[in-house]
Amino acid sequence: MTAQISRRSTLKIAGIAAGAAGLGVGTGLAATPASAAGGAFAHPGLLHTTADLARMAAKVKAGARPYTAGFAKLTANPHSQSSWTPRPAATVYRGGGSPQNYAQLYKDIHAAYQNALRHRITGETAHADTAVRILNAWSATLTSVQGSADRFLAAGLYGYQFANAAELVRDHGDFELDRFKTMLSEVFAPLSDDFLVRHNGAVITNYWPNWDLANMACVLATGIFCDDRAQVARAVDYFKNGEGLGAVRKAIPVVHDDGLGEWLEAGRDQGHALLGVGLMGTFCEMAWNQGIDLYGYDDNRFLKGAQYVAKWAMGGEVAYTANTRAKGAINGWSGRETASDAAGVDPNMTRPIWAMIANHYTRRRNLDASYLTRIAAKAAPEGGGGDYGPNSGGYDQLGFGTLAFTRDRATAAEASAPPSTSTDADSATGSRAGSGSGSGSGKKSASSASPSASAQGGRGEDLAATGTSDFPAWTAAGGLAALTGGLLLLRRRTRTGSGGGRQS
C-alpha cells in the first residue's frame, strides 16, 4: 500500500495534491484563479466555436442535409422549448444521501444547452433568455454535489455539460458570468480534481476509464470556461500521463496488428464502453478548439480505439487481451477482477457520440475510418438528452452531433494543418500535444481562425458504485449481472460473436 501512495505522489497535477488531502464531500479545493493562470482562451471554444455555430446556422437556413434532420431532432426535443422552467437545488445528491434529486440537475442542464444551441442557430432571443434563466437559477442556488462515489460522476458529467451550455450564452447581457464561474470552480471542479488525485481513496485501477474521463472533461471544460490555464494543463497532462485508467494509453492499452486499439472497457460491457469513447471524444474536441491536438496524440491512438469500439458495437469480431485489475481501498478491502474477452453487444444500442469523432478524422483530417463512418451513418440523425431513455445514461452526452459536427471535407492543406486558436495554447501544456498523423507544432496569430474555420466546420463498498440505479436501462438488451448490496456481481454468459465475456 505504501507503494500505491507513493505512486499517487508522482501525479503531474500541479497544485492539487496538498490541498486535496483534506477535501471533504461537497466541499472544494478552489481552482487556480484565472488572473494567476496566464490569460484568456478562445470563446466560444468548448465543443463549439464561432465558426461551428455559423456553419450550423448557414446550413440549416439553406435547408442542407443532414443538418436539417439534425435540427429537427433538436426542435422536437421537449428540453429545447423556451417554456422550460428550472428547478434548482442547493444540494444535489447522486448515489447516496437524500433526496436523490440529480435528475433535476441534468435535465435543466440539457434544457439550457438545447435552448442556447437553438438560439445560436436561429437567433430567437426567447431561447437565449431561457438558457440564461436556467443557468442563473442554478448558480444562485447550488452549493454542493454530494452522495456516494457517484458524486464524482455527477461532478464530472454535469460540470463539463454545464460549462458547454454556459459557453454558448456567456456574452448575454443578463448572464451572471462571474457567479457561474464561481459555481464551476467551487462546486464541480474541486470534486473532479480530487478524484483524479485520490480516486475516492481507492487503488488506482478500482475505477474504470469512464470515471476518469468524466472528471477529466470537467477539469478541462472548467479551465477553458474560467480562463484557468493551469487547470487546462492538468487535464491535458492527465490525458497523456495520468495513472488512472482514463489516460489514453490505459484506456487503449493495446494496438493490434489490424490497426485497431483495444478499448479496455469493452471487457466490461457495451454501455460503459460507448460512454468512455464519447467522453474521450468530447475531451479531444474541447482541447482541439483551443489549439491542442489530442485526437492525433500517440499516432492517432484514439482513432484506433474508436474504430475498435465501432466495429465491436456493430457486432464485429475484435481481439481482446485478458487483463486483471486490482480493486478496493488503500489500506482497506481489496480484490482482483479479470476481464478475459470483449463483452457481448446489442447492435441496436447507441449513444449520440459518433458524428463528432467520425467527422474529425474523416472530414477534418481526411483519414480512413470505415467503422466510424458506418456507425455514424447508422446513428444519424443524432438526438440529445431525452432522446435516449429516461434515466441518467441517456443524458451523459449533450448530443446532436449530426447537426453540430457534420463538416465539408477539408482540403489537403487544411487537413494537414495543426489546430489553431486565438490564443497560444502551448503555454498551458508545455508543448504541442499531437505526435502522430495530423499533429504539428505550428502556431497562428491572435486573429487566426479557429480549427473549425480552417478545416471547414471544423468507506469501502462505496468505491465500487457505478451508477447502478440507471445501469440496467443501458444493458437490459444484452443481459445483466445481478445487483447486490450496491455492487455489480460478475457473471459469465454466452453470447454471439467473439465468445463469452465478463461484466462488472
Disulfide bonds with the S-S distance in Angstrom:
none
